[in-house]
Amino acid sequence: MPSPSSPCEHRLLFASLFHPGRGVAVPCDAQGEVHMDELTERLKNAYLGARALMGREYAYPVVEAVHSLH
């Protein structure tokens, strides 16, 4: 379990509805807000595609905490 001093980041995960273990994950804040100006062009396109295909190709997104080991 991470210590309270360990940095914690978040990601917004759109899980694939048809390929378990696959999906699109983008960095976000604790409320799930994505700062698109900080994404690479490729990740931005994947994020927008996942948003457009929610409920058809991807599940509705969930915010996950990602604990860094640094």
LUMLODREN-179258 format. One line per field, with one value per residue: residue number from 1; z, y, x of N, C-alpha, C in turn; residue in three letters. Coordinates in Angstrom, 1 decimal. Layout:
! residues N
k = NUM / ... .
npz = Z / ... .
npy = Y / ... .
npx = X / ... .
capz = Z / ... .
capy = Y / ... .
capx = X / ... .
cpz = Z / ... .
cpy = Y / ... .
cpx = X / ... .
r = Ala / ... .
***
This chain:
! residues 70
k = 1 / 2 / 3 / 4 / 5 / 6 / 7 / 8 / 9 / 10 / 11 / 12 / 13 / 14 / 15 / 16 / 17 / 18 / 19 / 20 / 21 / 22 / 23 / 24 / 25 / 26 / 27 / 28 / 29 / 30 / 31 / 32 / 33 / 34 / 35 / 36 / 37 / 38 / 39 / 40 / 41 / 42 / 43 / 44 / 45 / 46 / 47 / 48 / 49 / 50 / 51 / 52 / 53 / 54 / 55 / 56 / 57 / 58 / 59 / 60 / 61 / 62 / 63 / 64 / 65 / 66 / 67 / 68 / 69 / 70 .
npz = 0.0 / -0.8 / 0.7 / 2.5 / 1.6 / -1.0 / -4.4 / -6.1 / -8.9 / -11.5 / -13.8 / -16.6 / -17.6 / -20.3 / -20.8 / -23.1 / -24.7 / -26.0 / -26.0 / -23.5 / -21.0 / -22.6 / -23.8 / -23.5 / -21.9 / -20.3 / -18.8 / -16.0 / -13.7 / -10.2 / -10.3 / -12.8 / -14.9 / -18.0 / -19.3 / -22.2 / -23.7 / -22.7 / -23.7 / -26.0 / -29.6 / -30.7 / -28.4 / -27.7 / -30.0 / -29.6 / -27.1 / -27.8 / -29.7 / -28.1 / -26.4 / -28.3 / -28.9 / -26.7 / -25.0 / -27.2 / -28.3 / -26.2 / -22.7 / -20.3 / -18.9 / -16.1 / -13.2 / -12.2 / -9.5 / -9.7 / -8.4 / -8.0 / -8.0 / -7.4 .
npy = -1.2 / 2.2 / 4.9 / 7.8 / 9.9 / 9.3 / 10.1 / 10.5 / 9.9 / 10.2 / 8.4 / 8.2 / 5.7 / 4.0 / 1.1 / -1.6 / -3.0 / -5.4 / -6.6 / -7.9 / -6.5 / -4.6 / -1.2 / 2.4 / 4.7 / 7.7 / 10.4 / 12.2 / 14.4 / 14.1 / 14.3 / 13.3 / 15.0 / 15.7 / 17.2 / 18.3 / 19.8 / 18.9 / 16.4 / 14.0 / 14.1 / 11.7 / 10.4 / 12.1 / 11.8 / 9.1 / 9.3 / 11.0 / 9.4 / 7.2 / 8.4 / 9.1 / 6.6 / 5.4 / 3.1 / 1.6 / 0.6 / 1.0 / 0.9 / 3.0 / 5.6 / 5.2 / 6.6 / 6.0 / 5.6 / 6.0 / 5.0 / 6.3 / 5.0 / 6.6 .
npx = 0.8 / 0.6 / 2.5 / 1.3 / 2.8 / 3.4 / 3.2 / 0.1 / -1.7 / -4.2 / -6.3 / -8.4 / -10.4 / -11.5 / -12.9 / -12.7 / -15.5 / -15.5 / -13.0 / -11.6 / -9.5 / -8.4 / -8.4 / -8.9 / -6.9 / -6.5 / -4.7 / -6.0 / -7.7 / -8.6 / -11.4 / -12.0 / -11.6 / -10.2 / -7.3 / -7.0 / -5.1 / -2.7 / -2.3 / -0.8 / -1.0 / -1.8 / -2.9 / -4.9 / -6.6 / -7.4 / -8.7 / -10.9 / -12.1 / -12.9 / -14.7 / -16.7 / -17.6 / -18.7 / -20.6 / -21.0 / -18.6 / -16.9 / -16.9 / -18.6 / -16.6 / -14.3 / -12.8 / -9.6 / -7.2 / -3.8 / -0.9 / 2.2 / 5.6 / 7.7 .
capz = 0.0 / -0.9 / 1.8 / 2.3 / 0.8 / -2.4 / -5.4 / -6.6 / -10.2 / -11.9 / -15.2 / -17.0 / -18.3 / -21.2 / -21.1 / -24.3 / -24.4 / -26.7 / -25.8 / -22.1 / -20.7 / -23.5 / -23.7 / -23.7 / -20.6 / -20.4 / -17.5 / -15.6 / -12.3 / -9.3 / -10.7 / -14.1 / -16.0 / -18.9 / -19.8 / -23.6 / -24.2 / -22.2 / -24.4 / -27.3 / -30.7 / -30.7 / -27.2 / -27.9 / -30.9 / -29.0 / -26.1 / -28.5 / -30.3 / -27.1 / -26.0 / -29.3 / -29.0 / -25.4 / -25.0 / -28.5 / -28.4 / -25.0 / -21.5 / -19.8 / -18.2 / -14.6 / -12.8 / -11.3 / -8.9 / -10.1 / -7.4 / -8.5 / -7.1 / -7.3 .
capy = 0.0 / 3.4 / 5.7 / 9.0 / 10.8 / 8.8 / 10.9 / 9.8 / 10.5 / 9.5 / 8.2 / 8.0 / 4.4 / 3.5 / -0.3 / -2.2 / -3.9 / -6.6 / -7.2 / -7.7 / -6.0 / -3.5 / 0.0 / 3.7 / 5.3 / 9.0 / 11.1 / 13.1 / 14.8 / 13.2 / 14.3 / 12.8 / 16.0 / 15.5 / 18.4 / 17.9 / 20.5 / 18.2 / 15.1 / 13.9 / 14.1 / 10.3 / 10.1 / 13.0 / 11.1 / 7.9 / 9.8 / 11.5 / 8.2 / 6.4 / 9.2 / 9.0 / 5.2 / 4.9 / 2.3 / 0.8 / -0.1 / 1.2 / 1.1 / 4.4 / 5.6 / 5.2 / 7.3 / 5.1 / 6.2 / 5.4 / 5.4 / 6.3 / 4.5 / 7.6 .
capx = 0.0 / 1.4 / 2.5 / 0.6 / 3.6 / 3.5 / 2.3 / -1.1 / -2.2 / -5.5 / -6.5 / -9.8 / -10.3 / -12.6 / -12.6 / -13.3 / -16.7 / -15.4 / -11.7 / -11.2 / -8.1 / -8.0 / -9.2 / -8.2 / -6.7 / -5.9 / -4.5 / -7.0 / -7.6 / -9.4 / -12.8 / -12.1 / -11.4 / -9.0 / -6.7 / -6.6 / -3.9 / -1.5 / -2.2 / -0.2 / -2.0 / -2.3 / -3.7 / -6.1 / -7.5 / -7.9 / -9.7 / -12.1 / -12.7 / -13.5 / -15.9 / -17.7 / -18.0 / -19.1 / -21.8 / -21.0 / -17.3 / -16.2 / -17.8 / -18.6 / -15.3 / -14.2 / -11.6 / -8.8 / -6.0 / -2.6 / 0.1 / 3.6 / 6.6 / 8.8 .
cpz = 0.0 / 0.4 / 1.5 / 1.5 / -0.6 / -3.3 / -5.9 / -7.9 / -10.5 / -13.4 / -15.4 / -17.9 / -19.0 / -21.5 / -22.4 / -24.0 / -25.0 / -26.6 / -24.4 / -21.9 / -21.6 / -23.3 / -23.9 / -22.3 / -20.8 / -19.0 / -17.3 / -14.2 / -11.5 / -9.7 / -12.1 / -15.3 / -16.7 / -19.4 / -21.2 / -24.1 / -23.7 / -22.9 / -25.7 / -28.4 / -30.8 / -29.6 / -27.2 / -28.8 / -30.4 / -27.9 / -26.8 / -29.2 / -29.3 / -26.6 / -27.0 / -29.4 / -27.7 / -25.5 / -26.3 / -28.5 / -27.0 / -23.9 / -21.1 / -18.9 / -16.7 / -14.3 / -11.9 / -10.8 / -9.4 / -9.2 / -8.0 / -7.5 / -6.8 / -6.0 .
cpy = 1.2 / 4.2 / 7.0 / 10.0 / 10.4 / 9.6 / 10.0 / 10.6 / 9.7 / 9.3 / 7.9 / 6.8 / 4.1 / 2.0 / -0.8 / -3.1 / -5.3 / -7.3 / -6.9 / -7.4 / -4.9 / -2.3 / 1.3 / 4.3 / 6.6 / 9.6 / 12.1 / 13.5 / 13.9 / 13.2 / 13.8 / 13.8 / 15.8 / 16.9 / 18.1 / 18.6 / 19.8 / 16.8 / 15.1 / 13.9 / 12.7 / 10.0 / 10.9 / 12.3 / 9.9 / 8.3 / 10.2 / 10.4 / 7.4 / 7.1 / 9.1 / 7.6 / 4.6 / 4.2 / 1.4 / 0.0 / -0.1 / 1.4 / 2.6 / 4.5 / 5.6 / 5.9 / 6.3 / 5.9 / 5.4 / 5.9 / 5.2 / 5.7 / 5.4 / 8.3 .
cpx = 0.9 / 1.4 / 1.8 / 1.4 / 3.8 / 2.6 / 1.2 / -1.6 / -3.5 / -5.5 / -8.0 / -9.7 / -11.6 / -12.3 / -13.3 / -14.4 / -16.5 / -14.0 / -11.3 / -9.7 / -7.6 / -8.9 / -8.4 / -8.1 / -6.0 / -5.7 / -5.6 / -6.8 / -8.5 / -10.9 / -13.0 / -12.0 / -10.1 / -8.6 / -6.1 / -5.4 / -2.6 / -1.4 / -1.5 / -1.3 / -2.7 / -3.3 / -5.0 / -7.1 / -8.1 / -9.0 / -11.0 / -12.8 / -13.5 / -14.7 / -17.0 / -18.3 / -18.5 / -20.5 / -21.9 / -19.7 / -16.6 / -17.3 / -17.7 / -17.3 / -15.4 / -12.8 / -10.8 / -7.6 / -4.8 / -1.5 / 1.5 / 4.5 / 7.7 / 8.7 .
r = Met / Pro / Ser / Pro / Ser / Ser / Pro / Cys / Glu / His / Arg / Leu / Leu / Phe / Ala / Ser / Leu / Phe / His / Pro / Gly / Arg / Gly / Val / Ala / Val / Pro / Cys / Asp / Ala / Gln / Gly / Glu / Val / His / Met / Asp / Glu / Leu / Thr / Glu / Arg / Leu / Lys / Asn / Ala / Tyr / Leu / Gly / Ala / Arg / Ala / Leu / Met / Gly / Arg / Glu / Tyr / Ala / Tyr / Pro / Val / Val / Glu / Ala / Val / His / Ser / Leu / His .
***
